Amino acid sequence: KVFKSKYQQKKERLAKNVKPSKEIIVGTCTTLEKTFYRQVSEPDPRLIRPEWVLRKSLKMILQKWKRNEVDYVYVCNQFKSIRQDMTMQRIKNDFTVKVYETHARLALE
């Protein structure tokens, strides 16, 4: 019998219960600023921003950063929220790359 850690056992139990969604979620939220939160339930499209809103959100965050209106903690939280919304909607395009690259550049400043 092979010994498995409690972590590995839990991971396997969870993997058996997860059913990947074939349905693509399209967000309907139009709020530009949204605090990052851990997703613990099924995604609600009313709480997820579509790509066009995410683009506006990125622009707004960068403007606030350049004017020194916000600190890095706020900016980091907003980027995490944007990435979460993109992930839940399976957005993988040039905008996704721009978000990750921009956040990395700001982190290095």
N, CA, C and O of each residue as an XYZ file, in Angstrom:
436
protein
N       0.841     -1.185      0.000
C       0.000      0.000      0.000
C       0.888      1.250      0.000
O       1.832      1.342      0.784
N       0.587      2.197     -0.866
C       1.389      3.410     -0.992
C       0.879      4.461     -0.011
O      -0.321      4.718      0.076
N       1.807      5.060      0.722
C       1.457      6.113      1.665
C       1.200      7.410      0.915
O       2.001      7.825      0.077
N       0.064      8.051      1.226
C      -0.253      9.337      0.625
C      -0.450     10.357      1.746
O      -1.056     10.062      2.776
N       0.067     11.546      1.526
C      -0.097     12.597      2.525
C      -1.564     13.018      2.595
O      -2.343     12.774      1.673
N      -1.915     13.652      3.700
C      -3.292     14.145      3.844
C      -3.610     15.136      2.735
O      -4.726     15.172      2.216
N      -2.611     15.940      2.378
C      -2.800     16.907      1.295
C      -3.130     16.194     -0.017
O      -4.062     16.581     -0.722
N      -2.365     15.157     -0.339
C      -2.582     14.411     -1.580
C      -3.946     13.729     -1.567
O      -4.636     13.712     -2.586
N      -4.341     13.167     -0.429
C      -5.647     12.517     -0.320
C      -6.768     13.521     -0.556
O      -7.720     13.242     -1.285
N      -6.647     14.696      0.068
C      -7.669     15.732     -0.097
C      -7.726     16.202     -1.549
O      -8.806     16.393     -2.108
N      -6.562     16.384     -2.147
C      -6.488     16.826     -3.545
C      -7.196     15.827     -4.468
O      -7.926     16.226     -5.375
N      -6.979     14.545     -4.234
C      -7.618     13.511     -5.054
C      -9.129     13.489     -4.854
O      -9.881     13.331     -5.815
N      -9.579     13.649     -3.597
C     -11.026     13.684     -3.337
C     -11.675     14.864     -4.050
O     -12.735     14.729     -4.662
N     -11.021     16.028     -3.964
C     -11.566     17.217     -4.614
C     -11.591     17.054     -6.132
O     -12.548     17.465     -6.788
N     -10.541     16.456     -6.687
C     -10.463     16.267     -8.139
C     -11.596     15.386     -8.644
O     -12.101     15.599     -9.746
N     -11.996     14.406     -7.856
C     -13.093     13.524     -8.264
C     -14.423     14.268     -8.294
O     -15.302     13.942     -9.092
N     -14.573     15.275     -7.419
C     -15.835     16.004     -7.310
C     -15.939     17.183     -8.260
O     -17.026     17.727     -8.457
N     -14.828     17.580     -8.847
C     -14.841     18.735     -9.751
C     -15.276     18.298    -11.137
O     -14.708     17.377    -11.725
N     -16.274     18.963    -11.635
C     -16.751     18.696    -12.988
C     -16.463     19.942    -13.811
O     -17.101     20.974    -13.602
N     -15.517     19.871    -14.743
C     -15.185     21.058    -15.520
C     -16.389     21.551    -16.310
O     -17.103     20.778    -16.947
N     -16.586     22.840    -16.248
C     -17.716     23.446    -16.939
C     -17.404     23.574    -18.425
O     -16.348     24.079    -18.805
N     -18.313     23.122    -19.245
C     -18.162     23.275    -20.689
C     -18.750     24.608    -21.136
O     -18.540     25.062    -22.261
N     -19.489     25.215    -20.222
C     -20.157     26.472    -20.514
C     -19.188     27.629    -20.264
O     -18.557     27.701    -19.210
N     -19.077     28.523    -21.231
C     -18.214     29.684    -21.065
C     -19.035     30.795    -20.420
O     -20.125     31.134    -20.881
N     -18.496     31.345    -19.361
C     -19.168     32.420    -18.630
C     -18.840     33.743    -19.295
O     -17.691     33.995    -19.659
N     -19.839     34.581    -19.452
C     -19.633     35.937    -19.950
C     -20.148     36.871    -18.872
O     -21.333     36.858    -18.536
N     -19.249     37.683    -18.334
C     -19.611     38.590    -17.260
C     -20.517     39.714    -17.715
O     -20.547     40.076    -18.891
N     -21.261     40.263    -16.753
C     -22.173     41.371    -17.043
C     -21.958     42.565    -16.117
O     -22.644     43.578    -16.249
N     -21.018     42.457    -15.186
C     -20.750     43.527    -14.226
C     -20.076     44.698    -14.946
O     -19.191     44.490    -15.775
N     -20.489     45.915    -14.634
C     -19.896     47.091    -15.285
C     -19.095     47.964    -14.317
O     -18.714     49.083    -14.661
N     -18.844     47.463    -13.127
C     -18.068     48.192    -12.133
C     -16.585     48.179    -12.516
O     -16.017     47.119    -12.779
N     -15.971     49.350    -12.544
C     -14.562     49.417    -12.925
C     -13.648     48.945    -11.804
O     -12.684     48.222    -12.054
N     -13.938     49.346    -10.577
C     -13.127     48.938     -9.435
C     -13.824     47.795     -8.715
O     -14.999     47.887     -8.359
N     -13.078     46.720     -8.508
C     -13.646     45.559     -7.820
C     -12.559     44.912     -6.991
O     -11.481     44.602     -7.498
N     -12.838     44.709     -5.731
C     -11.874     44.081     -4.838
C     -11.739     42.600     -5.161
O     -12.727     41.921     -5.439
N     -10.511     42.111     -5.121
C     -10.259     40.687     -5.340
C     -10.821     39.886     -4.170
O     -10.689     40.285     -3.013
N     -11.440     38.769     -4.477
C     -11.929     37.854     -3.450
C     -11.714     36.430     -3.935
O     -11.745     36.164     -5.136
N     -11.501     35.534     -3.015
C     -11.329     34.122     -3.370
C     -12.658     33.545     -3.813
O     -13.664     33.690     -3.120
N     -12.668     32.903     -4.944
C     -13.877     32.285     -5.476
C     -14.132     30.980     -4.729
O     -13.331     30.049     -4.816
N     -15.247     30.908     -3.994
C     -15.559     29.702     -3.226
C     -16.837     29.028     -3.701
O     -17.198     27.960     -3.208
N     -17.512     29.638     -4.644
C     -18.741     29.049     -5.160
C     -18.754     29.170     -6.681
O     -17.808     29.669     -7.291
N     -19.833     28.709     -7.269
C     -19.971     28.826     -8.725
C     -19.894     30.297     -9.133
O     -20.491     31.145     -8.469
N     -19.183     30.615    -10.195
C     -19.075     32.008    -10.640
C     -20.435     32.585    -11.019
O     -21.231     31.931    -11.693
N     -20.691     33.798    -10.587
C     -21.925     34.511    -10.895
C     -21.604     35.563    -11.956
O     -20.852     36.496    -11.676
N     -22.156     35.438    -13.167
C     -21.854     36.405    -14.237
C     -22.138     37.855    -13.846
O     -21.543     38.776    -14.405
N     -23.041     38.058    -12.895
C     -23.362     39.429    -12.466
C     -22.208     40.056    -11.687
O     -22.168     41.275    -11.517
N     -21.264     39.230    -11.210
C     -20.127     39.727    -10.435
C     -18.822     39.707    -11.218
O     -17.765     40.037    -10.681
N     -18.897     39.321    -12.486
C     -17.709     39.207    -13.334
C     -17.780     40.272    -14.427
O     -18.817     40.449    -15.065
N     -16.679     40.971    -14.633
C     -16.646     42.031    -15.644
C     -16.249     41.471    -17.002
O     -15.296     40.697    -17.098
N     -16.974     41.856    -18.062
C     -16.591     41.412    -19.413
C     -15.314     42.126    -19.851
O     -14.875     43.083    -19.213
N     -14.728     41.652    -20.940
C     -13.435     42.181    -21.384
C     -13.456     43.684    -21.613
O     -12.499     44.366    -21.246
N     -14.500     44.215    -22.199
C     -14.522     45.655    -22.487
C     -14.474     46.472    -21.196
O     -13.887     47.554    -21.181
N     -15.073     45.983    -20.125
C     -15.012     46.671    -18.834
C     -13.622     46.500    -18.224
O     -13.090     47.430    -17.619
N     -13.035     45.315    -18.381
C     -11.691     45.076    -17.860
C     -10.673     46.005    -18.522
O      -9.742     46.476    -17.869
N     -10.851     46.263    -19.804
C      -9.949     47.189    -20.506
C     -10.054     48.596    -19.914
O      -9.041     49.263    -19.699
N     -11.274     49.036    -19.655
C     -11.475     50.357    -19.041
C     -10.903     50.385    -17.622
O     -10.326     51.382    -17.189
N     -11.072     49.287    -16.920
C     -10.552     49.192    -15.554
C      -9.033     49.312    -15.543
O      -8.474     50.035    -14.718
N      -8.372     48.618    -16.441
C      -6.914     48.697    -16.538
C      -6.469     50.127    -16.809
O      -5.533     50.623    -16.183
N      -7.132     50.775    -17.729
C      -6.793     52.156    -18.074
C      -6.950     53.066    -16.854
O      -6.091     53.908    -16.592
N      -8.044     52.897    -16.110
C      -8.309     53.713    -14.932
C      -7.248     53.476    -13.847
O      -6.763     54.426    -13.233
N      -6.894     52.214    -13.619
C      -5.897     51.877    -12.603
C      -4.559     52.531    -12.950
O      -3.903     53.108    -12.083
N      -4.158     52.441    -14.214
C      -2.880     53.019    -14.632
C      -2.876     54.532    -14.507
O      -1.859     55.121    -14.141
N      -4.005     55.172    -14.807
C      -4.098     56.629    -14.655
C      -3.955     57.026    -13.187
O      -3.235     57.969    -12.862
N      -4.637     56.310    -12.314
C      -4.543     56.606    -10.879
C      -3.121     56.397    -10.371
O      -2.628     57.173     -9.552
N      -2.461     55.340    -10.861
C      -1.089     55.048    -10.455
C      -0.143     56.169    -10.893
O       0.696     56.622    -10.115
N      -0.286     56.611    -12.142
C       0.598     57.654    -12.671
C       0.415     58.977    -11.936
O       1.363     59.751    -11.809
N      -0.799     59.243    -11.450
C      -1.081     60.485    -10.714
C      -0.807     60.336     -9.217
O      -1.088     61.246     -8.436
N      -0.256     59.186     -8.821
C       0.047     58.908     -7.409
C      -1.185     59.008     -6.505
O      -1.086     59.440     -5.356
N      -2.330     58.609     -7.026
C      -3.571     58.645     -6.239
C      -3.763     57.367     -5.424
O      -4.555     57.338     -4.481
N      -3.039     56.315     -5.790
C      -3.196     55.019     -5.127
C      -1.833     54.415     -4.837
O      -0.830     54.786     -5.447
N      -1.811     53.476     -3.895
C      -0.561     52.797     -3.577
C      -0.504     51.443     -4.285
O      -1.459     51.016     -4.933
N       0.652     50.780     -4.139
C       0.856     49.508     -4.841
C      -0.086     48.412     -4.341
O      -0.491     47.552     -5.122
N      -0.436     48.427     -3.074
C      -1.343     47.406     -2.530
C      -2.699     47.467     -3.251
O      -3.263     46.435     -3.615
N      -3.203     48.667     -3.449
C      -4.464     48.845     -4.174
C      -4.328     48.341     -5.610
O      -5.173     47.594     -6.102
N      -3.248     48.763     -6.275
C      -3.020     48.378     -7.670
C      -2.918     46.858     -7.797
O      -3.499     46.269     -8.708
N      -2.189     46.233     -6.896
C      -2.020     44.784     -6.923
C      -3.365     44.077     -6.755
O      -3.650     43.100     -7.448
N      -4.178     44.571     -5.840
C      -5.502     43.995     -5.619
C      -6.367     44.104     -6.874
O      -7.079     43.165     -7.228
N      -6.301     45.241     -7.533
C      -7.089     45.441     -8.756
C      -6.614     44.531     -9.883
O      -7.427     43.989    -10.632
N      -5.300     44.364    -10.003
C      -4.768     43.464    -11.030
C      -5.200     42.021    -10.767
O      -5.566     41.298    -11.694
N      -5.155     41.613     -9.518
C      -5.594     40.244     -9.185
C      -7.070     40.058     -9.538
O      -7.470     38.999    -10.020
N      -7.860     41.076     -9.301
C      -9.278     41.004     -9.626
C      -9.507     40.925    -11.138
O     -10.360     40.171    -11.607
N      -8.749     41.698    -11.880
C      -8.847     41.661    -13.343
C      -8.456     40.274    -13.857
O      -9.152     39.698    -14.692
N      -7.345     39.746    -13.355
C      -6.898     38.425    -13.800
C      -7.915     37.340    -13.444
O      -8.137     36.407    -14.216
N      -8.519     37.469    -12.286
C      -9.533     36.494    -11.888
C     -10.728     36.530    -12.849
O     -11.216     35.482    -13.272
N     -11.192     37.721    -13.189
C     -12.320     37.842    -14.120
C     -11.959     37.278    -15.494
O     -12.785     36.638    -16.145
N     -10.717     37.519    -15.932
C     -10.291     36.968    -17.226
C     -10.250     35.447    -17.175
O     -10.686     34.775    -18.110
N      -9.730     34.912    -16.088
C      -9.623     33.458    -15.946
C     -10.991     32.799    -15.951
O     -11.188     31.780    -16.613
N     -11.926     33.364    -15.228
C     -13.261     32.761    -15.145
C     -13.985     32.778    -16.489
O     -14.855     31.945    -16.744
N     -13.619     33.734    -17.346
C     -14.255     33.820    -18.664
C     -13.403     33.189    -19.762
O     -13.767     33.210    -20.937
N     -12.275     32.634    -19.362
C     -11.338     32.004    -20.300
C     -10.840     32.977    -21.366
O     -10.703     32.621    -22.536
N     -10.573     34.200    -20.942
C     -10.033     35.201    -21.858
C      -8.530     34.989    -21.952
O      -7.807     35.163    -20.970
N      -8.069     34.617    -23.121
C      -6.639     34.384    -23.374
C      -6.299     35.013    -24.711
O      -6.432     34.384    -25.761
N      -5.859     36.260    -24.661
C      -5.555     36.982    -25.893
C      -4.485     38.037    -25.620
O      -3.822     37.987    -24.584
N      -4.312     38.977    -26.522
C      -3.300     40.018    -26.362
C      -3.551     40.870    -25.115
O      -2.606     41.326    -24.472
N      -4.811     41.080    -24.782
C      -5.142     41.853    -23.586
C      -4.637     41.131    -22.332
O      -4.128     41.770    -21.410
N      -4.774     39.833    -22.298
C      -4.296     39.040    -21.158
C      -2.799     39.250    -20.972
O      -2.329     39.461    -19.853
N      -2.058     39.193    -22.064
C      -0.615     39.396    -22.014
C      -0.307     40.810    -21.511
O       0.593     41.001    -20.693
N      -1.045     41.778    -21.996
C      -0.831     43.167    -21.584
C      -1.043     43.327    -20.078
O      -0.269     44.020    -19.417
N      -2.069     42.702    -19.536
C      -2.350     42.800    -18.100
C      -1.189     42.224    -17.297
O      -0.699     42.867    -16.369
N      -0.746     41.020    -17.644
C       0.348     40.388    -16.915
C       1.645     41.187    -17.047
O       2.354     41.376    -16.059
N       1.958     41.650    -18.241
C       3.190     42.414    -18.448
C       3.160     43.742    -17.694
O       4.158     44.148    -17.099
N       2.024     44.404    -17.724
C       1.891     45.693    -17.036
C       2.062     45.527    -15.530
O       2.759     46.308    -14.882
N       1.423     44.511    -14.989
C       1.549     44.273    -13.552
C       2.995     43.956    -13.187
O       3.496     44.438    -12.172
N       3.656     43.162    -13.991
C       5.059     42.829    -13.731
C       5.932     44.079    -13.763
O       6.806     44.241    -12.912
N       5.709     44.961    -14.728
C       6.502     46.198    -14.818
C       6.294     47.076    -13.589
O       7.246     47.628    -13.037
N       5.021     47.199    -13.163
C       4.746     48.022    -11.978
C       5.398     47.421    -10.733
O       5.875     48.150     -9.863
N       5.417     46.102    -10.654
C       6.020     45.440     -9.493
C       7.525     45.700     -9.432
O       8.115     45.708     -8.351
N       8.133     45.910    -10.575
C       9.576     46.149    -10.616
C       9.954     47.607    -10.362
O      11.123     47.912    -10.124
N       8.984     48.495    -10.412
C       9.280     49.934    -10.184
C       9.674     50.199     -8.752
O       9.953     51.342     -8.391
